[in-house]
Amino acid sequence: MNREDFPLAEQTNYLDNGATTQKPIQVIERLNRFYLNENANVHRGVYKLSQLATEAYENSRTAMAHFIHCDTDEIIYTRGTTESINLAAFSFVEPLVKKGDEILISHMEHHSNIVPWQLVCERTGAVLKVIPVNDSGDLELVQLDELLTEKTRFLSLTHISNVLGTINPIKEIIAKAHKKGIPVLIDGAQAIARTSVNVRELDADFYAFSGHKMYGPTGIGVLYGKRTLLETMRPYQSGGDMIRRVTLEKTTWNDLPYKFEAGTPNIAGAVGLAEAVKYLEKAGMDNIEEYEQELLNYAEEKLKAIEGLKIIGDPQKRAAVLSFTLGDAHPHDIAHELSIKKIAVRAGHHCAQPLMNRFKVPATTRVSLGLYNTKEEIDLLVEALPEIREKFKL
Ligand code: PLP
C-alpha cells in the first residue's frame, strides 16, 4: 500500500473514492503492456496473439474467483455493478415473479439497485417492498421478519451504503432470507475495495461490483452467481461467444460463464482488473480496512468539531464514507470551493434520492476515503470548511 503508486492521487487531494478510485501505476502499465504485446480477440484465433489474449483474460477470471472465494465459472464479467444487477434482474428474478409477488430492497440503495427492480415490477405486476432505515442510518432489522413474507421472491441489498457508509450485517440477513427460501443479491460496489469479501462464507446467491471502484479500470465489473442458479438462468444479451451452436432455426447456449458474456468482452479491462486484484491482495484487505477505519475515526472526530457541520447518520458500523451538511452552504458550493483548494469531494444526491428524502436533505457533501488517503488531506479539508461556512452564511 503505497501512495506513490497512484500518480493522480499524489497530485490531488482526492476524497471521492466512492465514485471511482485512482489507479496504481501497476494497473496503468499492465493495460499498456496488454495493448503493446498481447492484444487480439479472445476465444477465437488459433494464432499466438489470440492465445495470449485469451490466457490473460481467463487468468483474470481465475484471480477474481480466488479474490472473492468462488469457482472460476461463477464469475461473469459485466460492465460494472449496474449491468450486473440488471443481468440478475432480467435473467433470474423476472422469470421467477408473477403478479402480487414481492421483491425486497432497502431505503439506502443506490439507484442502480432500485430502478431495475421497479422495471421488473412494472413488467410482471410484482410489488417492491422496502426495509426502512432509522435515524442512525442503520437498517430497521426488527421489521425484517415481517417484510420477508411468503410472497417475497427476492432480496437485493447493499453491503455498504454509498452515502452513509453503513456496513450492513449481510451475513445474518442472508441467513434469515435463506431460512424462508429467498435468494439474495448483494450490491458490493462500495465494499469490494474496503473489506475482504468471501461469497461462500456469506452464502450470497449473487454479489455485484465494479472494477473502477477497486483501483481497476472502468467498463469492467463482476456478477458472481452460484453455479446452480446461473445454470438455470436465461441469457441476458445474445450474439457471439454466448452460443454453443447456431442454426437459422435454433440456438443452444454456451457453458458458464460464457452464456452471459455476449460479444467481445472488455479484454483489456479484465486484464487490468486482475492487476488491481493483485495489488489489493498484496496490500491485504485486512490492512486496508484497518487503515481506512483509522482515517475514518480521525475524519469523524475532526469534522464533528466544526461548528454547523452535521454528519448524516451514526450507524453501528461505518466504512470510510461520510456525508454531511454545513450550515446554510449548498453542497455544490462546498465542493466547488474545496475544488479551488484542490480537494475533490462529491456533492449531490449520490444516486440515492430516496435516502436523501428519508433524511430530509436535498443533497449532501460526501467524503469517501481510499487506501492512499492521508490524515494531512483530512486536515486540509477540515481547515477549509469553516471558511466556506462563513462565506455562504445566509
Ligand atoms: N451501487 C452502489 C452502492 C454504488 O455506490 C454505485 C456507484 O456509485 C453503484 C451501485 C453503481 O456502480 P457503477 O456505476 O459502477 O455501475
Residues whose N, C-alpha, C, O or C-beta is under 5 A from the ligand:
A	BS01	PLP	G18 A19 G80 T81 T82 E83 H110 S112 T158 I160 N162 D187 A189 Q190 S210
